[in-house]
Amino acid sequence: MTHSTDKTTRFGSLVPFAEPAAIRDLPSPYYNESHHQLRKAARAWVQEHIMDVPFEWEEETKVVDPAVYASAAREGIVTCLAFGTSIPKKWAKPDGTVFGGVKVDEWDGFHDLILIDEIHRNGSLGVGQGLFGGLQIGCPPIYHFGSQELQDRVLPDIMSGKKRVCLAITEPEAGSDVKNLSTEAVLSEDGKHYIVNGTKKWITNGIYSDYFTAAVRTSGKAGEMNGISFLLIPNGPGVTRRRMLMSGQHCAGTTFLSFEDVKVPVENIIGEVGQGFKCIMNNFRHERLMISIVAQRIARVALEDSLAYAHRRKVFGKRLIDSEVIRNKFAHMARVIEAQQAWLESIVYASDRLPHDLANQRLGGTTALLKAHCGITLELVAREAVQVLGGIGHTRGGVGERVERIRRDVRGITIPGGSEEIMLDNGIKQELRLVMGLGAKL
């Protein structure tokens, strides 16, 4: 990609800080032509299918359009998001490419970042989560730890969009404290099935899903790490789903799940029996990175809309942007967003260059801190954007629609995937354990 000061070579919005530096025509060490190619393809798909749907899906229908999900599956977006940072060659198109014409063996963490980023350019956490939230965290345990038979049985329908999957870990008494889960899976007398009883709460996409990648207790008692297993539970007899009404993200399909004597074939176990806690932890780093990417983009959307509005709105005979107080707000919004982008990209770069297990070990604490930081940043930016917009930033629909929705969605960033307080604590504890293991004397 050539770099110049000619605005015709820029890509996307010209509002300052509305786009990452790499597409504001500034040199970057991270991005190559395949990344720019993917971004253009993703932006075109988003523009056609989901750029203008958030108000309808969130406020009116409160569901995602199945036709849009089917389009994402046909285009290969579902496959890319299911695998994240590295896509097995068997899931490429016949010509060896994936979505956007990117060669499957070139796909990396920055392609994953770009795709997640672009999907949320409409400023809606609910739309992105409603379409792909369950897939992105429910599918990895299957292909990382599931048997080949299980993968062959369920992944083709998931990748084609015929079936949907979500992650079911959280329970009424077990949120960030995963060890406290109590949903039981007891082996049947003939040894052919697990009989599952229990409840799951706040399950993203649960209302849409055909499979639940569920953490269950196969032995031990609540509070113990050992005895937790991963089990793929199909929707069917004994499964009850109830939509939960959240303050935002209505179309994400957040669900209360009940399992009552649900029979699940033993072949649906994921990983080793009783060792599911390690599978859960393996899943968290990418989930937290994904949440950070989403938070970063919707923060940019809030800045973009409020900065554009400040140029149009006149108060006491002058534009808002002509006020030093208002410019100061934008300065603080921009400084945290731009600094955060650099931290985010540095973690993605390091992750791409470390084996998966080592990346989890070395980057787990840092990613937890990043996730907390992104929530704090979004809260600041959303507040200031609403203050700039005034009443219309506090009104559903209209000029301030995106900013008003983003303000409500802040808690959808700071709580899921590990609450802000626990992420801050875990980040420091993990880094201390890491250096102590290296021989540090503190």
C-alpha positions as CSV (number, residue, x, y, z in Angstrom):
1,M,0.0,0.0,0.0
2,T,1.4,3.4,-0.9
3,H,1.5,6.2,1.7
4,S,1.0,9.8,1.0
5,T,-0.8,12.9,2.3
6,D,-3.2,12.8,-0.6
7,K,-6.7,12.2,1.0
8,T,-7.8,10.1,-2.0
9,T,-5.5,7.3,-0.8
10,R,-7.2,7.1,2.6
11,F,-9.7,4.5,3.4
12,G,-12.9,5.0,5.4
13,S,-14.0,7.9,7.5
14,L,-12.1,11.2,7.4
15,V,-13.2,12.2,10.9
16,P,-10.1,12.4,13.0
17,F,-9.4,9.1,15.0
18,A,-12.5,7.4,13.6
19,E,-10.2,4.8,11.9
20,P,-7.1,3.0,13.0
21,A,-3.8,4.7,11.9
22,A,-3.0,1.9,9.4
23,I,-6.0,2.9,7.2
24,R,-5.5,6.6,7.7
25,D,-2.6,6.2,5.3
26,L,0.1,6.0,7.9
27,P,2.9,3.4,7.7
28,S,2.5,0.4,10.0
29,P,4.8,-2.6,10.6
30,Y,1.9,-4.9,11.1
31,Y,-0.3,-4.8,8.0
32,N,0.3,-6.1,4.5
33,E,-1.7,-6.2,1.3
34,S,-3.8,-9.2,2.3
35,H,-4.9,-7.3,5.4
36,H,-6.0,-4.3,3.4
37,Q,-7.7,-6.6,0.9
38,L,-9.6,-8.3,3.8
39,R,-10.7,-5.0,5.2
40,K,-12.1,-3.8,2.0
41,A,-14.1,-7.0,1.6
42,A,-15.3,-6.9,5.1
43,R,-16.3,-3.3,4.9
44,A,-18.3,-4.0,1.7
45,W,-20.1,-6.9,3.4
46,V,-20.9,-4.9,6.5
47,Q,-22.1,-2.0,4.4
48,E,-24.5,-4.2,2.5
49,H,-25.8,-6.4,5.3
50,I,-25.5,-4.9,8.8
51,M,-24.5,-1.3,8.7
52,D,-28.1,0.0,8.9
53,V,-29.8,-2.8,10.9
54,P,-28.9,-2.1,14.5
55,F,-31.9,0.0,15.5
56,E,-34.3,-2.4,13.9
57,W,-32.7,-5.6,15.3
58,E,-32.1,-4.1,18.7
59,E,-35.3,-2.1,19.3
60,E,-38.0,-3.6,17.1
61,T,-37.4,-7.2,16.2
62,K,-34.9,-8.0,18.9
63,V,-33.5,-10.8,16.8
64,V,-30.9,-11.2,14.1
65,D,-32.0,-11.9,10.5
66,P,-31.2,-15.6,9.6
67,A,-30.6,-14.6,6.0
68,V,-27.7,-12.4,7.1
69,Y,-26.1,-15.2,9.0
70,A,-26.6,-17.5,6.0
71,S,-24.8,-14.9,3.8
72,A,-21.9,-14.8,6.3
73,A,-21.7,-18.6,6.1
74,R,-21.7,-18.6,2.3
75,E,-19.0,-15.9,2.1
76,G,-16.8,-17.8,4.6
77,I,-17.1,-15.2,7.4
78,V,-18.4,-17.9,9.8
79,T,-15.4,-20.1,9.1
80,C,-12.9,-17.3,9.7
81,L,-14.5,-16.2,13.0
82,A,-14.9,-19.8,14.2
83,F,-11.2,-20.5,13.9
84,G,-9.9,-17.0,14.8
85,T,-6.2,-16.6,14.2
86,S,-5.4,-19.8,12.3
87,I,-7.6,-21.6,9.9
88,P,-7.0,-25.3,9.0
89,K,-6.5,-25.7,5.3
90,K,-9.3,-28.3,5.0
91,W,-11.8,-25.4,5.7
92,A,-10.5,-23.2,2.9
93,K,-12.4,-22.7,-0.4
94,P,-11.5,-24.9,-3.4
95,D,-9.0,-22.2,-4.5
96,G,-7.2,-22.3,-1.2
97,T,-8.6,-18.9,0.0
98,V,-11.0,-17.8,2.7
99,F,-13.2,-14.7,3.0
100,G,-11.9,-11.7,1.1
101,G,-9.7,-13.9,-1.1
102,V,-7.1,-14.2,1.6
103,K,-5.0,-17.3,1.2
104,V,-5.7,-19.7,4.1
105,D,-2.0,-20.1,5.0
106,E,-1.6,-16.3,5.2
107,W,-4.5,-15.9,7.7
108,D,-3.2,-14.5,11.0
109,G,-4.2,-12.6,14.1
110,F,-4.4,-9.3,12.3
111,H,-6.9,-10.7,9.8
112,D,-8.9,-11.9,12.8
113,L,-8.6,-8.4,14.3
114,I,-9.7,-6.7,11.1
115,L,-12.7,-8.9,10.6
116,I,-14.0,-8.4,14.2
117,D,-13.2,-4.6,13.9
118,E,-15.2,-4.2,10.7
119,I,-18.2,-6.1,11.9
120,H,-18.6,-3.6,14.7
121,R,-18.2,-0.5,12.6
122,N,-22.0,0.0,12.9
123,G,-21.4,0.7,16.6
124,S,-23.6,-2.2,17.7
125,L,-22.4,-4.7,20.2
126,G,-25.7,-6.5,19.9
127,V,-25.6,-7.1,16.2
128,G,-22.0,-8.5,16.2
129,Q,-22.7,-10.7,19.2
130,G,-26.1,-11.8,17.9
131,L,-24.5,-13.0,14.7
132,F,-21.2,-14.4,15.9
133,G,-20.7,-14.1,19.6
134,G,-21.6,-17.7,20.4
135,L,-19.7,-19.1,17.5
136,Q,-16.4,-17.3,18.4
137,I,-16.3,-18.8,21.9
138,G,-18.4,-22.0,21.5
139,C,-16.5,-23.5,18.6
140,P,-12.8,-23.3,19.7
141,P,-13.1,-26.0,22.4
142,I,-14.6,-28.4,19.8
143,Y,-11.7,-28.2,17.3
144,H,-9.0,-27.7,20.0
145,F,-10.0,-30.6,22.2
146,G,-12.9,-32.5,20.6
147,S,-12.3,-36.0,19.1
148,Q,-12.0,-36.2,15.3
149,E,-15.3,-38.1,15.2
150,L,-17.0,-35.2,17.0
151,Q,-15.4,-32.6,14.8
152,D,-16.4,-34.5,11.6
153,R,-19.9,-34.9,12.9
154,V,-20.7,-31.3,13.9
155,L,-18.3,-28.8,12.3
156,P,-19.4,-29.1,8.7
157,D,-23.0,-28.0,9.6
158,I,-21.6,-25.2,11.8
159,M,-19.3,-23.9,9.1
160,S,-22.1,-24.1,6.5
161,G,-24.4,-22.1,8.7
162,K,-26.9,-25.0,9.0
163,K,-26.3,-25.2,12.7
164,R,-25.3,-22.7,15.4
165,V,-23.2,-23.2,18.5
166,C,-22.6,-21.2,21.7
167,L,-20.6,-21.4,24.9
168,A,-22.5,-22.3,28.1
169,I,-20.3,-21.9,31.2
170,T,-21.9,-19.2,33.4
171,E,-24.4,-20.1,36.0
172,P,-26.5,-18.2,38.5
173,E,-23.9,-18.9,41.2
174,A,-20.8,-19.2,38.9
175,G,-19.7,-16.2,36.8
176,S,-16.1,-15.2,36.9
177,D,-15.6,-17.9,39.6
178,V,-15.9,-20.8,37.1
179,K,-14.9,-23.5,39.7
180,N,-18.2,-22.8,41.4
181,L,-20.4,-24.3,38.7
182,S,-22.7,-27.1,39.7
183,T,-24.5,-28.3,36.5
184,E,-24.2,-32.1,36.7
185,A,-23.5,-34.7,34.1
186,V,-23.9,-38.2,35.5
187,L,-23.0,-41.3,33.5
188,S,-26.0,-43.5,32.7
189,E,-26.1,-47.1,33.9
190,D,-25.3,-48.5,30.5
191,G,-22.4,-46.0,30.1
192,K,-23.7,-44.7,26.8
193,H,-24.9,-41.3,27.9
194,Y,-24.4,-38.4,30.3
195,I,-27.6,-37.3,32.0
196,V,-27.4,-33.5,32.5
197,N,-29.2,-31.5,35.1
198,G,-28.7,-27.8,35.9
199,T,-28.9,-24.3,34.7
200,K,-26.9,-21.8,32.7
201,K,-27.4,-18.0,32.7
202,W,-26.4,-15.1,30.4
203,I,-25.6,-17.4,27.5
204,T,-25.0,-15.4,24.4
205,N,-26.8,-16.8,21.3
206,G,-28.4,-19.5,23.4
207,I,-31.8,-18.8,21.9
208,Y,-30.4,-19.3,18.4
209,S,-28.2,-22.3,19.0
210,D,-28.4,-26.0,18.1
211,Y,-25.4,-26.9,20.2
212,F,-24.2,-25.8,23.6
213,T,-20.5,-26.2,24.4
214,A,-21.2,-26.6,28.1
215,A,-19.0,-26.8,31.2
216,V,-20.5,-29.5,33.5
217,R,-19.5,-31.2,36.6
218,T,-18.8,-34.9,36.1
219,S,-17.4,-35.4,39.6
220,G,-16.5,-33.5,42.7
221,K,-18.5,-30.6,44.1
222,A,-18.9,-26.9,43.5
223,G,-15.8,-24.9,44.2
224,E,-13.4,-27.6,43.1
225,M,-11.3,-27.3,39.9
226,N,-11.1,-31.0,39.2
227,G,-14.2,-32.8,38.1
228,I,-15.3,-30.2,35.5
229,S,-15.7,-31.5,32.0
230,F,-16.7,-30.0,28.6
231,L,-19.7,-31.6,26.9
232,L,-21.4,-30.7,23.6
233,I,-25.1,-30.7,24.4
234,P,-27.5,-30.7,21.5
235,N,-30.7,-28.7,21.8
236,G,-33.6,-31.2,22.2
237,P,-35.7,-32.9,24.9
238,G,-35.1,-31.7,28.4
239,V,-33.5,-28.4,27.2
240,T,-35.5,-25.2,28.0
241,R,-34.5,-21.8,26.7
242,R,-35.8,-18.5,28.0
243,R,-34.7,-15.2,26.5
244,M,-33.2,-12.8,29.1
245,L,-34.0,-9.0,28.9
246,M,-30.8,-7.1,29.2
247,S,-30.2,-3.3,29.3
248,G,-28.8,-3.6,25.8
249,Q,-27.7,-6.1,23.2
250,H,-31.3,-7.3,22.7
251,C,-30.6,-9.2,19.5
252,A,-27.6,-11.1,21.0
253,G,-30.1,-13.7,22.2
254,T,-28.9,-13.8,25.8
255,T,-30.5,-16.9,27.3
256,F,-31.3,-18.7,30.5
257,L,-30.8,-22.4,29.9
258,S,-32.3,-25.3,31.9
259,F,-31.2,-28.9,31.5
260,E,-33.6,-31.5,32.9
261,D,-32.4,-35.1,32.5
262,V,-30.9,-34.3,29.1
263,K,-29.4,-37.4,27.5
264,V,-26.1,-36.7,25.8
265,P,-24.0,-39.4,24.0
266,V,-20.6,-40.0,25.7
267,E,-19.0,-39.3,22.4
268,N,-19.9,-35.7,22.9
269,I,-17.3,-35.2,25.6
270,I,-14.7,-32.6,24.7
271,G,-11.2,-33.2,26.0
272,E,-10.5,-35.5,28.9
273,V,-13.2,-36.2,31.5
274,G,-12.6,-34.1,34.6
275,Q,-10.1,-31.9,32.9
276,G,-12.4,-29.3,31.4
277,F,-11.2,-26.4,33.6
278,K,-8.0,-26.3,31.5
279,C,-10.0,-26.2,28.3
280,I,-12.0,-23.3,29.7
281,M,-8.8,-21.4,30.6
282,N,-7.4,-22.1,27.1
283,N,-10.4,-20.4,25.6
284,F,-10.3,-17.2,27.7
285,R,-7.4,-15.3,26.2
286,H,-8.8,-15.0,22.7
287,E,-12.2,-14.3,24.1
288,R,-10.8,-11.3,26.0
289,L,-8.8,-10.2,23.0
290,M,-11.9,-10.3,20.9
291,I,-13.9,-8.2,23.5
292,S,-11.0,-5.7,23.5
293,I,-11.2,-5.4,19.7
294,V,-14.9,-4.8,19.8
295,A,-14.6,-2.2,22.6
296,Q,-11.9,-0.4,20.6
297,R,-14.0,-0.1,17.5
298,I,-17.2,1.1,19.2
299,A,-15.2,3.7,21.1
300,R,-14.0,5.0,17.8
301,V,-17.7,5.1,16.6
302,A,-18.7,7.1,19.6
303,L,-15.8,9.6,19.0
304,E,-16.6,9.8,15.3
305,D,-20.3,10.6,15.8
306,S,-19.8,13.1,18.6
307,L,-16.9,14.9,16.8
308,A,-19.0,15.2,13.6
309,Y,-21.9,16.5,15.6
310,A,-19.7,19.0,17.4
311,H,-18.9,20.6,14.0
312,R,-22.6,21.0,13.1
313,R,-24.2,22.0,16.4
314,K,-24.2,25.7,17.3
315,V,-24.6,26.9,20.9
316,F,-24.5,30.5,22.0
317,G,-23.7,31.6,18.5
318,K,-20.7,29.3,17.9
319,R,-20.1,25.6,17.0
320,L,-19.4,23.2,19.8
321,I,-16.0,22.4,18.4
322,D,-15.0,26.0,18.8
323,S,-15.2,25.6,22.5
324,E,-11.9,24.8,24.3
325,V,-13.8,22.7,26.8
326,I,-15.3,20.5,24.1
327,R,-12.0,20.1,22.3
328,N,-10.4,19.0,25.6
329,K,-13.0,16.2,25.8
330,F,-12.0,15.0,22.3
331,A,-8.3,15.2,23.2
332,H,-8.8,12.9,26.1
333,M,-11.0,10.5,24.0
334,A,-8.4,10.4,21.2
335,R,-5.4,9.9,23.5
336,V,-6.8,6.8,25.2
337,I,-8.1,5.3,22.0
338,E,-4.8,5.7,20.1
339,A,-2.7,4.5,22.9
340,Q,-5.0,1.5,23.3
341,Q,-4.7,0.6,19.6
342,A,-0.9,0.4,19.9
343,W,-1.2,-1.9,23.0
344,L,-3.8,-4.1,21.2
345,E,-1.7,-4.5,18.1
346,S,1.5,-5.3,20.1
347,I,-0.4,-8.2,21.8
348,V,-1.7,-9.5,18.5
349,Y,1.8,-9.4,17.0
350,A,3.3,-11.3,20.0
351,S,0.5,-13.8,20.0
352,D,1.1,-14.6,16.3
353,R,4.7,-15.4,17.0
354,L,4.3,-17.7,20.0
355,P,3.0,-21.3,20.1
356,H,-0.6,-21.3,21.4
357,D,0.2,-22.7,24.9
358,L,3.1,-20.3,25.4
359,A,1.1,-17.4,24.2
360,N,-1.6,-18.2,26.8
361,Q,1.2,-18.4,29.5
362,R,3.1,-15.3,28.5
363,L,0.2,-13.1,27.3
364,G,-2.7,-14.2,29.5
365,G,-2.1,-11.6,32.2
366,T,-1.4,-8.8,29.8
367,T,-4.5,-9.6,27.8
368,A,-6.6,-9.6,31.0
369,L,-5.3,-6.1,31.7
370,L,-6.0,-5.0,28.2
371,K,-9.6,-6.2,28.4
372,A,-10.1,-4.2,31.6
373,H,-8.5,-1.2,30.1
374,C,-10.7,-1.3,27.0
375,G,-13.8,-1.3,29.2
376,I,-12.5,1.7,31.2
377,T,-11.7,3.5,27.9
378,L,-15.1,2.8,26.4
379,E,-16.8,4.0,29.6
380,L,-14.9,7.3,29.4
381,V,-15.5,7.8,25.7
382,A,-19.2,6.9,25.8
383,R,-19.7,9.3,28.7
384,E,-18.0,12.2,27.0
385,A,-19.7,11.5,23.7
386,V,-23.1,11.7,25.4
387,Q,-22.1,14.9,27.1
388,V,-21.2,16.4,23.7
389,L,-24.5,15.3,22.1
390,G,-26.6,16.3,25.1
391,G,-30.2,15.3,24.9
392,I,-30.0,13.5,21.6
393,G,-27.2,11.3,23.1
394,H,-29.7,10.2,25.7
395,T,-32.5,9.4,23.1
396,R,-33.1,6.1,21.4
397,G,-33.1,6.6,17.7
398,G,-32.2,9.6,15.6
399,V,-28.9,11.4,15.3
400,G,-27.6,10.2,18.6
401,E,-28.7,6.6,18.1
402,R,-25.3,4.9,18.0
403,V,-23.8,6.9,20.9
404,E,-26.9,6.3,23.1
405,R,-26.7,2.5,22.4
406,I,-22.9,2.4,23.0
407,R,-23.4,4.0,26.4
408,R,-25.9,1.2,27.3
409,D,-23.6,-1.4,26.0
410,V,-20.6,-0.5,28.1
411,R,-21.4,-3.2,30.7
412,G,-21.5,-5.7,27.9
413,I,-17.8,-5.1,27.6
414,T,-16.8,-4.7,31.3
415,I,-18.6,-7.8,32.7
416,P,-18.5,-10.7,30.1
417,G,-15.3,-12.7,29.7
418,G,-14.2,-11.7,33.2
419,S,-15.3,-8.6,35.1
420,E,-13.1,-5.5,35.1
421,E,-12.1,-5.9,38.8
422,I,-11.1,-9.6,38.4
423,M,-9.2,-8.9,35.2
424,L,-7.1,-6.2,36.9
425,D,-6.3,-8.5,39.7
426,N,-5.7,-11.6,37.5
427,G,-3.5,-9.6,35.2
428,I,-1.1,-8.7,38.0
429,K,-1.2,-12.1,39.7
430,Q,-0.5,-13.9,36.4
431,E,2.5,-11.6,35.6
432,L,3.9,-12.1,39.1
433,R,3.6,-15.9,38.8
434,L,5.3,-15.7,35.5
435,V,8.4,-13.8,36.7
436,M,8.6,-15.8,39.9
437,G,8.8,-18.9,37.7
438,L,11.6,-17.3,35.9
439,G,13.5,-16.8,39.1
440,A,12.7,-13.2,40.0
441,K,13.4,-12.2,43.6
442,L,10.8,-9.7,44.7
